[in-house]
Amino acid sequence: MSIHASPRAVSTSWWRPVAARVDRFAGAVFILPAVVIILAFSIFPLLTSLYVSLSRLGFSEGGVQLKFVGFDNYAKLLFGIDRPHFLGIGGTLTPIGIAVLVAIYGLFAFLLYRYARGPNLTVGGLVGRVLATAIAGTLVWLVVNTILSSGRPGTLVVTLVYVAVDVSVQYLLGLGLALLVVQHLPGRRFFRVVFLLPMMITPVGVAYLFRMLVDTSKGPLYPLWAHFGLTDISWVTNPWGARLAIMVGDVWQWTPFIFIVLLAAIETLPHELVEAAVVDGANRLQVFWRITFPQILPATITVVLIRIIEGFKIVDLPNVLTNGGPGTATESLTLHAYTIWRALDIGGSAAVAYMLLIVVTFVGVSYVNLFRPRAAAAA
């Protein structure tokens, strides 16, 4: 037998590790074009808008130019001339406002104390939670100091109110409707379709619909307003009446989205668990709290997170229904950015958009970190 390997064997032995390396990176090579395209259409506009937010649009003889001004646009929002528009105007706190602050700050302190005394304590985790608590406490102070006082809320506070109220009511209504539809009631298939109709209408269409409904001088509900003597009252000339009209429209449109997601989650639950609990003597409330709700908690966290992110971008309803009025009482952050963009303050508009991005990121990350351990425990 020859002790020398044939040239064919040598070439084969050399090719095998090369082929193995190529196969290992084949997946990454195939998805690379798609990743590059996605990054080009997401990262590039993000970086471009960041530069625009640090600039100011100016007109010159040859056209327009962007002049780099650093953080002047952000300083104008937080400390300068646009501060009342963005953050609002604080006032004297009422006893209710003081009680709300004490209760919320007490809850923050309790959560920090429980984490510090828990088994999962780390220095990084504690520092992160202290920082998040400080930011959340500042936002709470801003909301209470402009709403539960003699002050005036800015677009940031108005947007936070929209998100908090709308998402909470949408989830409660969606969960209630989902639990109702899974019962063996007559006509439940018909109502499954009816409950989805608002979601099929565009946001602009919903805005015009509610603009007609809240018009007390004419419209389809005029006989009702005339019967109760409300023809001389306008919803949209009162700040809270206008905000309520916007929130009702948003709740009406997006409750079906939460309803259909929770309905799908509830219908996939194993019936054996519920039947075993009923046999053991559990009532409906105990079945829901101990079995149904923990099982649908992952779906709940996901759908609420989606609605929180989308809720921060509300613009159609306040723009069409009230045009941000009266004054700026119903103006959201997105509408704020659009309004000053129309006034050719391109840098200020980009700065408002980036402030919205920062707030949405903070709220979304805090929400996920708060409820992720509960979802993991339930799973």
C-alpha positions in Angstrom: 0.0 0.0 0.0 1.3 3.4 -0.9 1.8 5.8 2.1 1.1 8.8 -0.1 -2.4 10.1 -0.5 -3.8 10.6 -4.0 -4.1 14.2 -5.2 -7.9 13.7 -5.4 -8.0 12.7 -1.7 -5.9 15.8 -0.7 -8.1 18.1 -2.6 -11.2 16.6 -1.0 -9.8 16.9 2.5 -8.9 20.5 1.9 -12.4 21.3 0.5 -14.4 19.8 3.3 -13.5 22.4 6.0 -14.0 25.2 3.5 -17.4 23.9 2.6 -18.3 23.5 6.2 -17.4 27.2 6.8 -19.4 28.3 3.8 -22.5 26.3 5.0 -22.2 27.8 8.4 -22.4 31.3 7.0 -24.8 30.6 4.2 -27.8 31.7 6.2 -26.3 35.0 7.1 -25.2 35.6 3.5 -28.7 34.9 2.1 -30.4 37.3 4.6 -27.7 40.0 4.3 -29.4 41.8 1.4 -32.7 42.1 3.2 -30.9 43.3 6.4 -29.1 45.9 4.4 -32.3 47.2 2.8 -34.1 47.3 6.2 -31.2 49.2 7.8 -31.1 51.6 4.9 -34.8 52.4 5.2 -34.8 52.7 9.0 -31.4 53.6 10.4 -30.5 56.2 7.7 -33.8 58.2 8.1 -33.3 58.0 11.9 -29.8 59.4 11.7 -30.8 62.0 9.2 -33.7 63.2 11.4 -31.3 63.4 14.3 -29.0 65.8 12.4 -32.1 67.8 11.4 -33.1 68.1 15.0 -29.7 69.6 15.8 -30.1 72.1 13.0 -32.2 75.1 12.0 -33.7 75.7 8.6 -32.6 79.0 7.0 -33.4 80.8 3.7 -30.6 82.2 1.6 -30.2 83.7 -1.8 -29.4 80.4 -3.3 -32.2 78.4 -1.6 -32.4 76.9 1.8 -29.7 75.6 4.2 -29.5 73.7 7.5 -27.4 75.5 10.1 -26.1 73.3 12.9 -27.2 74.7 16.2 -26.5 71.8 18.6 -29.1 71.2 21.3 -30.8 74.6 20.9 -34.0 73.0 19.6 -34.2 70.7 22.6 -33.3 73.6 25.0 -36.1 75.6 23.5 -38.6 72.8 24.2 -37.4 72.1 27.8 -36.3 75.5 29.0 -37.0 78.1 26.4 -39.9 79.8 24.5 -41.6 76.5 23.6 -41.6 75.1 27.1 -45.3 76.1 27.9 -46.3 74.5 24.7 -44.4 71.3 25.2 -44.4 70.8 29.0 -47.2 73.1 30.0 -47.6 75.6 32.9 -47.6 74.4 36.5 -49.9 75.7 39.1 -50.8 75.4 42.8 -51.4 71.8 43.7 -54.8 70.8 45.0 -55.3 68.4 48.0 -56.2 65.7 45.4 -53.0 66.3 43.5 -51.0 66.1 46.7 -52.7 62.8 47.7 -52.0 61.4 44.2 -48.3 62.3 44.4 -48.0 60.8 47.8 -49.7 57.6 46.7 -47.6 57.2 43.5 -44.3 58.1 45.1 -45.1 55.7 48.0 -45.7 52.9 45.4 -42.4 53.7 43.7 -40.6 53.5 47.1 -42.2 50.2 47.9 -41.2 48.7 44.6 -37.6 49.8 45.1 -37.6 48.5 48.6 -39.0 45.1 47.5 -36.3 44.8 44.8 -33.5 45.8 47.2 -34.7 43.1 49.7 -35.2 40.5 47.0 -32.9 37.6 46.0 -32.3 39.0 42.5 -30.6 42.2 43.7 -27.7 43.5 41.5 -25.9 46.8 41.5 -26.7 47.4 37.9 -30.4 46.5 38.4 -30.7 48.8 41.4 -29.0 51.7 39.6 -31.3 51.2 36.6 -34.4 51.1 38.7 -33.4 54.2 40.7 -32.8 56.1 37.4 -36.1 54.8 35.9 -38.0 55.8 39.1 -36.5 59.3 39.0 -37.6 59.7 35.4 -41.1 58.3 36.1 -41.4 60.5 39.2 -40.6 63.5 37.1 -43.2 62.6 34.5 -45.8 62.0 37.3 -44.9 65.4 38.9 -45.3 67.1 35.5 -48.7 65.5 34.9 -50.1 66.2 38.4 -48.6 69.8 38.5 -50.3 70.7 35.2 -53.6 68.8 35.5 -54.5 68.5 39.1 -53.7 72.1 39.7 -54.5 75.6 38.4 -51.9 75.1 35.6 -52.2 74.1 31.9 -50.9 70.8 30.4 -48.6 70.8 27.5 -48.5 68.4 24.5 -46.4 65.9 26.4 -48.8 65.7 29.3 -51.9 65.6 27.0 -50.3 62.7 25.1 -49.5 60.8 28.3 -53.2 61.3 29.4 -54.4 60.0 26.0 -52.2 56.9 26.3 -53.0 56.1 30.0 -56.8 56.5 29.7 -57.3 55.1 26.2 -55.2 52.0 26.7 -56.7 51.2 30.1 -60.3 51.6 28.9 -59.6 49.7 25.7 -58.1 46.8 27.6 -60.9 46.6 30.1 -63.6 46.8 27.4 -61.8 44.4 25.1 -61.3 41.8 27.9 -64.9 42.1 29.0 -66.2 41.7 25.4 -63.8 38.7 24.9 -65.1 37.0 28.0 -68.7 37.7 27.0 -68.3 36.3 23.5 -66.8 33.0 24.6 -69.9 32.3 26.7 -72.6 30.2 25.0 -74.9 33.0 24.3 -77.3 33.4 21.3 -76.0 35.6 18.6 -72.4 35.5 19.7 -71.1 34.8 16.2 -72.9 37.9 14.9 -71.4 40.1 17.6 -67.9 38.8 16.9 -68.2 40.5 13.5 -70.0 43.6 14.7 -67.3 44.3 17.4 -64.7 44.4 14.6 -66.4 47.0 12.4 -64.8 50.2 14.1 -61.3 48.8 13.4 -62.1 48.7 9.7 -62.7 52.4 9.4 -59.7 54.7 8.8 -58.7 57.0 11.7 -59.6 60.0 9.6 -63.0 58.6 9.0 -63.5 58.0 12.7 -62.4 61.6 13.4 -65.0 63.0 10.9 -67.6 60.6 12.3 -67.2 61.9 15.9 -66.9 65.4 14.6 -70.5 65.0 13.4 -71.6 63.3 16.5 -70.4 65.9 18.9 -71.7 68.8 16.9 -74.7 70.0 18.9 -75.9 72.5 16.2 -76.5 69.9 13.5 -75.9 66.4 12.6 -77.5 63.0 13.3 -77.8 63.5 17.0 -79.3 67.0 16.8 -82.8 65.8 17.9 -81.2 64.3 21.0 -79.3 67.4 21.9 -82.4 69.5 21.3 -84.5 67.3 23.5 -82.1 67.8 26.4 -81.5 71.5 25.7 -77.9 71.1 24.8 -77.9 72.8 21.4 -76.1 75.8 22.8 -73.3 73.7 24.4 -70.2 72.7 22.4 -68.0 69.7 23.4 -64.9 71.0 21.7 -64.8 74.5 23.3 -64.1 73.1 26.7 -60.7 71.5 27.2 -61.8 68.4 29.0 -64.9 68.0 26.8 -62.7 68.1 23.7 -60.2 65.6 25.3 -63.1 63.4 26.2 -64.5 63.4 22.7 -61.0 62.4 21.3 -60.5 59.7 23.9 -64.0 58.2 23.3 -63.3 58.1 19.5 -59.9 56.4 20.1 -61.4 53.9 22.5 -64.3 53.1 20.1 -61.9 52.5 17.2 -59.1 50.4 18.9 -61.0 48.3 21.4 -61.8 45.7 18.7 -58.0 45.2 18.2 -57.5 44.2 21.8 -60.8 42.3 21.8 -59.8 40.0 18.9 -56.3 39.3 20.3 -57.6 38.4 23.8 -60.5 36.4 22.3 -58.0 34.3 20.4 -55.9 33.8 23.5 -58.9 32.8 25.6 -60.2 30.3 23.0 -56.9 28.5 22.9 -56.9 27.8 26.7 -57.2 24.1 27.7 -60.8 23.4 28.9 -59.5 20.7 31.2 -58.1 23.3 33.6 -61.4 25.2 33.8 -63.4 22.1 34.2 -61.2 20.7 37.0 -61.4 24.1 38.8 -65.2 24.1 38.6 -65.4 20.5 39.9 -63.2 21.6 42.8 -65.7 24.3 43.7 -64.1 27.4 42.2 -66.5 30.2 41.2 -66.2 32.3 38.0 -64.1 35.0 39.6 -61.6 32.5 41.0 -61.4 30.7 37.6 -60.7 33.9 35.8 -58.1 35.2 38.3 -56.3 31.9 39.0 -56.5 30.2 35.6 -57.7 32.4 32.7 -55.8 35.7 33.4 -52.4 34.0 34.1 -52.7 32.0 30.9 -53.5 35.1 28.7 -51.0 37.3 30.5 -48.3 37.0 27.7 -50.9 38.0 25.1 -52.1 40.8 27.3 -48.5 42.2 27.7 -47.9 42.1 24.0 -51.2 43.7 22.9 -51.0 46.4 25.5 -47.5 47.2 24.5 -48.5 47.6 20.9 -51.4 49.9 21.9 -49.1 52.0 24.1 -46.7 52.5 21.2 -49.5 53.3 18.8 -51.3 55.5 21.3 -48.3 57.9 21.5 -48.6 58.5 17.8 -52.3 59.7 17.9 -52.7 62.5 15.4 -55.8 62.0 13.2 -58.5 62.5 15.9 -57.1 65.7 17.5 -56.2 67.1 14.1 -59.6 66.6 12.4 -61.9 66.7 15.4 -60.5 69.7 17.3 -57.5 70.9 15.3 -55.6 70.7 18.7 -58.0 73.2 20.3 -59.3 74.9 22.2 -55.8 76.5 22.1 -53.5 73.6 22.5 -55.6 71.7 25.0 -56.0 68.5 22.8 -52.8 68.7 20.8 -50.7 65.6 20.9 -46.9 65.4 20.4 -47.3 64.1 16.9 -49.7 66.9 16.0 -47.3 69.4 17.8 -44.5 68.2 15.5 -46.7 68.5 12.4 -47.9 71.9 13.4 -44.5 73.5 13.7 -43.3 71.5 10.6 -46.0 73.4 8.6 -44.5 76.6 10.1 -41.2 75.5 8.5 -39.5 74.9 11.9 -38.0 71.7 10.6 -35.4 71.4 13.3 -38.0 72.0 16.1 -40.3 69.5 14.5 -37.6 66.8 14.4 -36.7 67.7 18.0 -40.3 67.1 19.1 -40.3 63.8 17.2 -37.1 62.7 19.0 -38.5 63.6 22.4 -41.5 61.5 21.5 -39.1 58.6 20.6 -37.3 59.0 23.9 -40.6 59.0 25.9 -42.0 56.0 24.0 -38.8 54.0 24.5 -38.7 54.7 28.2 -42.3 53.8 28.7 -42.1 50.7 26.6 -38.9 49.4 28.2 -40.2 50.2 31.7 -43.5 48.4 31.0 -41.8 45.3 29.6 -39.4 45.1 32.6 -42.3 45.6 35.0 -44.5 42.8 33.7 -42.0 40.4 32.1 -41.2 38.6 35.4 -45.0 38.0 36.0 -45.4 36.6 32.5 -42.4 34.3 33.0 -43.8 33.1 36.3 -47.2 32.5 34.7 -45.7 30.5 31.9 
